[in-house]
Amino acid sequence: MLQGIGYEINAVVQQAVDMGLAISLCSIYQPTGTVEAGGGPDGTMAPVAGMQNIPCMFAPMATGRIQATDVRAIEEITSYRLQHVWLTQHLPAIRSGSSNGWMAYIDSEWWTILGAEDDSQAQMTRLSVRIAQM
């Protein structure tokens, strides 16, 4: 029996999870706003409610164009690795959080969230993240 395209779209993410594609867990954190004696942020992060242990996977970057995925800051001798992450939940609030210093904790590593987008069918969220490597 045909249940309609709405049912099929809703089942896509669950099918991907059932197939074992989402092999990692992502937890989203935000700055606490606590400041040091000098007036700057102290760097402590707090978990964002409802955004913990989200099944995810590192996904391929867009192939439609050439991209630099390793950015080096010569002054600090730091390398930044860029990554695309697919989350199995629809979390549109991450879009605003990405401009407020939110971080993603995935596979025991802290990633800076550079941007986020959720799909038009309200099924999933995609993140662009960066990690600094010395």
Summary of the structure (lengths in Angstrom):
residues: 134
radius of gyration: 17.1
end to end distance: 56.4
largest distance: 66.2
contacts: 337
relative contact order: 0.21
helix: 16%
strand: 42%
